[in-house]
Amino acid sequence: MKTLLRLSGVGLAGLAQATSVAAPWNGQPLWWLQLLSLAALVWQLDALPAGGRPRPTWRSAMGCGWIFATAWLCGTFWWLFISMHTYGGLAAPLAALAVLGLAAALALYYALACACFVVFAPAGIVRAAVFFSALWTLAELLRGSWFTGFPWGAGGYAHVDGPLAVYAPWLGVYGIGAVAGGIAALAALALRRARGRALAAAIGLAAVLLFVPGLIGMARGEPDESARSHGRLGVALLQGNIPQDEKFIPGGGVATALSWYGEQLQRATAPLVITPETALPLLPSQLPPGYLDAIAARYATGQQAAIVGLPLDDGRFYSNAVLGFRPGQSVPYRYDKHHLVPFGEFVPRMFRWFTDLMNIPLGDFQSGDLAQPPFVWQGQRIAPNICYEDLFGDEIGANFRNEADAPTVLLNVSNIAWFGDSIAIDQHLAISRMRALEFQRPMVRSTNTGATVVIDHHGRVTYALPRLTRGVLLAEVEGRSGITPYAFWVSRLGLWPLWGCALIVIAATLMPRGRRRR
């Protein structure tokens, strides 16, 4: 019974971790809940039950970690069920099993981290907290990188509004997650093990890590002096609100999209007009005669430009892309999505049978290059990314190696209608806000159903359209130049510095044990 209660508590803590990224009642991140839920896990891992029984074995620790992470990940991306069942036609039991299976598989990284912590954690509170942070960070990096990576809902995103946000332009979201893991472990271990001055010192250290950098940032004003103003640009962000179950129906959503987006592109007066991902849901060869030519002609002269989302093909491969139209160009600008969604945009090996069970159109795309040139307009260098590409900050960072060519504005075009009116919209907004903080760049988002917003370089939403409405957001975005410390190192080394730090801490913890055994 006690084991069942312990695992139930761990599962609830995992659900709290999911809630911390975007609360279901208002969509806002809860940084304190992320720390509290992770501290609850560490508390259980370090538990010494009454009666003189020993610490949990690696098996029980692995079970706790697996339950925590499975509950966390199911509570984070449960909305995949909507895309597979409601819009993909997969039977409800199979869709639910697929979500659970994905979460359970990804949870193994965290389960192994918890097992290693219980077996190898050093006796000292601070050293044990640092060791836990390294193991947890390694698990996050593995989830975000292996098998194309699926880091949606990483713990660091809960801190986009919290005191740890000041670390974003230095360490990125995984670095924030590492600091949060260390603070949570330090607090839990101190309350469990320490007494008197040792307890006060440990809690004081956790408070310093949590609050002092933020207070210093507030005193300085700007989060990072490397971010400089690069002028302003007026934008019109189109949100068609085409229902996903109608989007590819010729007489329904296709006709509506072509009519509404075509009309808005012709009528717009803003300097830059942007549509969502696959706003035009047909290949150019399938569009009505002259449709794309009319858009190109509309923006061939004058002081306006447009970025339009649509699928493209070159006779052999399809790509999820945007085209950019501006005066004075003979060939439209083109960006092809680089990081594709497994099962939605490409079929992993040996999983064709699974995608054949669903009715998802346009399911096998070709990937574009990693660092593609920006769309240059009115002095701004605009770097597009499509849908969940903004989840991979290291890949966006590849555009920042040369400051002279680095983007001044980040642009995300998405279609989250696949997941209905769910928390996925709010989670994706938190992800975009974190990218703005990391690179100290504004992020402009044009989506089908939401969140269509403008985010400034502080990660704050400055303009927004109501979700699930059809409309045009007229806004102004201030471009920024300069290179943050995070942009500097991630553009050259990717995430390897974080991998290296985590592995060095783990190795340094394990080496003394190896010497003692010899």
N, C-alpha and C positions, 0 to 999 in steps of 0.2 A: 504493500500500500504506500509506504514511504517513497519507494522508487517511482511509483506511478505519479504521486504528487509532485516529486521533484521534476520528472519529465514534463508534466503538465505545466509547471511553473516556467520551465525553460522554453516550452512551446509558446506560452503567452509572452515571454520576453522577446522571442523571435518575431511575433506579430507586432509587438511594440516597435521593434527595429524597423519593420516595414512601414509602420505608421509615421515614423519620424521623418521620412523623406518628404512626404506630402500627406498631411492629415486629411482623412476622408471628409471631415465636416467643413473645412475651409480651404483645403489645398495647400496650406502653408507648411513649411518645414519646421520641425520641432527639435532643435539641436540638443536640448537637455534630455529629451526622451531617448535619443540615440545613445548618449552617454549612460543614462540610467539602465537601459536594456542590456547594453554590453557589460556594464558592471555587474548586473544580475547574473549573467552567464559566468563571469570570472568568479563571483562569489560561490556559485555552485561547484565550479571546478576545483576550488580551493577548500571545499567544505570538509570539516572533520566532524562527522555525526557523533552524537552522544553515545557513551558506552564503550569508548576506547577502540572503536572500529577504525581500520586504516583509511587513508585517503582513497578516493575513487581510483580504480584501476584504469589502465588506458582504454579498456573496452567500454567501461561506463562513461569515461570522459568523451570518448569518440561518439557514443550514443547521445550524450547531452549536446555536443556540438552539432551533430547531424540533425537532431530534432529542432534545435534553435535555428539553424540555417535553412532547413526545409520549410519551417513555418514562416521565416522571414522572406524567403524568395517566393513562396506561394502567395503570401500576402502582398508581395510587391508586384508581380506580373501575372496575377490571376486573370487579368483581362485578355491574355492570349486565348483564353477559352472563347471569347466573343468572336475573335477573328477566325478561329478554326471551326467553331460550330455555327454561329449565326450567319457568317458571310462565306465561310469555306465549305459548309455543308457536311462537316465531319460529325458523326454521331456523338451526342452529348457525353456518354460514358467514355468514349475514346478520347474526346477533346479534354475532359477532366483528367484522365489518366496521363495524357501527354504533358499537361501542365505540371502535374505532380511528379512525373518521371523526370522532367527537365530540372525541376527544383531539387529533387532528391539527388540527382547526379551531380549538379553543381555544388550541393551542400557537402559532398565528400571532401572538398578542399578544406573547408572549415572544420569538419570532423577530424581530419588528420592533424590540423593545427592544434585543436584542443587536446588530442591524445598526446602529442609531443609536449605540450605545455605541462600536463600533469606528470609525465614521466621525467622530464628533463629540467623543469623550472628550478632555478637556484633558490637558496634560502632567503637571501636578502630581498626586501620588498621592492626597492627601486629596480634592482637587476631583474627580478621576476616580471615586473611590469614592462620593462623594456623588451624582455624576451617575448612576452605575450604580444606586444605591439608588432614585433618583427614577424612572428608567426602569422598573425592576423593579416598583416600587410601582404605577406607572401601569398596567402590564400586569395586575397582580393586581386592581386596581380595575375595569379593563375586563372581565375575566373574571367578576368578581363582580356586575357591574351590567348589562351589555348583554344584550339578548335574554332578559330576566327574570333573568339571572345564574345561574352555577353555580360558586360558589367553593369547592366541596368539596376539602379537602386543601391549602388555602392554607398557605404555608410557616410562617406565624406560629403555627399550631397545634402545631408540634413543640416549641414553647417553653413549653407550659403547665406543665411541671415544671422548666424551666431557669432560669438566672439572669436571663434577659430577661423572665420572667413579672411582675416588679415593674413593668414598663411598662404592663401590661394595664389597670389602672384609670385610666390617663392617656391612653394612645394607642390602645387596642384592638388587635385582632389584626393589622390592616393596618399600624398603627404599629410593632408588634413586628416584622413582616416587613420594614418599611423599615429599622429599626435593624439587623436581622440581615443584610440585603442590604449595608448599608454596612460592617459588620464583616467580612463574608466578602470583599467586594471590597477593602477596605483591607488585609487580611492577604495576599490573593493578589497584589495589585499591589506591596505592599512587598517580598514575597519575590522577586518577578520583577524589580523595577526598582531597589530601594533598596540601599544599602550603608552600613555603619558606623553613624554616629549617626542618619542618616535612617531606616534600617531599624529601629533601636531605638525611635525616636520613633513611627513608624507602628504598630509592634506594641504599644507602650505605650498609644497612643490606643485601639486596638481592645480591649485588655484593660480599660481604664477604662470604655468603653461597655458591655462585657460584664458585668463583675463589680462595679464600684463601686456602681451603683444597688441591686443585690441586697444588698450588705453594709450599705448604709444602711438598707434595709428591714428587715433582720434586727435591726439595732441598735434600730430603733424598735419592733419587735414586730409591731404591726398593719400590714398592707399599706397601709391608708388610714384615717385617723381619721374620715372621713365615714361609715363603716359602723358603725351602732350597733345593739345588740340590740333586737329588737322582740317578745320573748316566744317561747314554744315551742309547737309543735303536733304531736300524735301523728298518724301517718298509717299507712294500710295500702295498700300498692301491690300490685296484682294482676297476675300474669304468667301468662297462660293457656297459652302455648306451643302454640297451635293451628297445625299445619303449614299453610303457605301453599297447598299443592295441595289441601287439604281445607277451607280457610276459607270458601269460598262454596258448598260442596256441601250441599244441604238435609239429607240424611240423615247427613252426616258432621260436618264442622267446624262448621256452623251449629248443629246440635243440641247438640254438645259445648259450644260457646261459650255458648249461651243457658242451658244447664243449669248449667255451672260458674260463670259470672259471676253468674247469678241467685242461685245458692246462696250464693256468697261475699258478695254485696251484702246478703243477708238476715241472714247470720250474723255479719257483722263487728262488732267492738266498738270500733274505733279512732275517734277524733273525726272523721277525714276518710278516706274510702275512695276510691281512684282506680283506674280501669281504663285499659287502653291505648287507642290510636287504633283506631277501628272495632271495639272489643271485641264490640259487638253488630253483626254484619255485615249487618243488614237495616234498611230504612227503617221508621219507626214504624208505617206502615200495613201492613207485612209481618210485624210481630212477632205472636206469639200474642196473642189477645184478653186484655186486662188486664195484659200483661207490664210495660209501662212504668208503668202506673198503680200496680202493686204496688210498684215501686221508689220512686215518688213518695210513696206512703202510708207506706212504711217510714221515710222520712226527713222526714216532715211534722211530727213531734214528737220531743222528746228532745234529746240533746246531740250528735247526729251529722249529718254531711253527706256527700254523695257526688258525684263527678265522673265521668261516664260517656261514653265515646267511641262515636259511631255516626254513620252518614250521615243527613242530614235533607233534606227537600224541602218547598217551599212551593207546590207545584202547577205551577211553571214551571221552577225551577232546583233542582239538588242542591247540597249543601255537605258538606264533611268537617268534622265539628263535635264539640263536647262539650256535654253538658247538666249543669248543676249543681243538685242537690237539697239543700235545707236547710229547717229548721223555719221556719214563719211566712211562707213565700212562696207566692203564688198561681200564679205562672208560673215555670217553671224558668229558671235562668241559662243563657245560651247564648253560646258562642264559635264563630265560623265561621272556618275556616282562611283566612288572608289570602294567603300566598305559596304558590301551587300548583305542583306538580311537572309540568313539561312532559311530554307523552305519557302520564303516569300519571294526572294529574288534570285536565288540559285538553289540547286538541289544537291546536298552533300552526297558523297558516294555511299551507295548501298541504302539510300533512303528514298529512292524514286517511288517505291511502293507506297510510302506514307503520303507523299504529295499527290499521288494518283487517287487517294481517298478523298481529296478535297477539290473544290471547284474554285481555284485561285488563278485568275488570268495573269498573264505577263510574269510567269514564274521562273524564268531562266535567263538572267541578264549577264552581260559581260562587264567586268570591273574596269573602271577608268584608272588613270595614273594616280599616284599618291599626292604629289604636290603639283597641282595644275595652276596655270597663270590666273590671276584675278581679273575680274571685269573692271576696267578702268573707265570712270565716268565723273566728270566735273571735279577732277582732282582727287577723287576717292578711289582706293583700290579695294574692291568688294570681292571677298572670298566666299563663294557659295559652298554649302554642304547640304546634303539631302537626307531628310528624315533622321534616322538614329545615328548618322555619321557624327553628329556633334557630341555623341557619347564618348568618342575616342579623341581625347584632348591631345594625345601624343601625335596623332595623324594630322590634326589641324595645325599642331605646332611645327610640322615640317615646312609650312609656308613662311616661317619666321626666321629662317637662317640668315637671310640678307635683309638688314633693316631697310635699305632703300627700296626693296621690292615687297616688303611685308604688308599684309592687308591693313587697311585703316578701318574697315567695317567687316564684320562677320555676318553672313546671311544664311539662315536655315529655312528651307522650304519643305513642308511636310504634309502628309495626309494621315492624320491619326483617326480618321473615321473608321478605320479597320477595327478600332477598339471601343467604339461607341462613346457614350457620355460617361466615361470612366475616369478614375484617378490617373490614368496614363497621361492625360493632357497636363495635369499639374506636375507630375513627375518629370515630364519632358521639359516643361518650363524651368524647373529647378536645375536641370542639366544644362540648359542654355545659359542660365544665369551664372552658373559656375564657370563655363567657358569664358564669359565676359570678364569675370573676376580674374581668372588665371592670366589672360592675355591683355587685360586692361583695354579691351576693345568693346564697342557697342555690338550687340547682336540684334539683327532685324529678323523677325520671324513672320513668314506668310504661310498660312495653313488653310486646309479645307474647312475644318470645323473648330479650330482653336488649338493652342493659344496663339492668336495673331497679335503680336506685341512688338514694341521697341524697347530694348534693354540697354541702359547706358553702361559705361565702362566700370561703374561701381557695382554692376549686377542688379540695378534697380529698374523695375518696369516703369517707364515714363509715359507710354501710350499703350492702350489695349482696346481690342474689340470684344464684346460679349461673345462667349463661345456659342456654337450651334446657332449662329445667325448668319444671314447673307448680308455682306456689307463691304465697305471700303474704309480702311483706316488711313486718314491723312495725318502724317507725322513729319517730324524733323529729327534727323539723326546727326550727332556730332562725331565725326571720325576722329580717331586718335592714332598717334604715331609713337615710336619708341619701342623698346624691347624690355619686357619684364624679366627678372631672373629666371622664372620658370620657362618662359619662351626661349631664353638663351640656351639653357641646358637641354631642354626636351627637343629642340629643333636639331641639335647635334648628336645627342646620345639617346634619344627616345626615353623610355622608362628604365633603362639599365642602371642609372644611379640608385633608384629605389630598390631594384632587385639586388644590387650589390650591397647596399646598406643592410637590408633585411638579412641576406645570407651571411654577411660578416658578423652581425649580432648573434645569429644562431650558431655559427661556427665558434665564435668566442665563448659562448655559453657551454657548448658541448666539449670543447677541447680539454678543460680541466678535469672533467669526468673521465675522459679517455686516459689522461695521465695517471689519475688515481687508480684506475683498474690495472694499469701496467705495473 
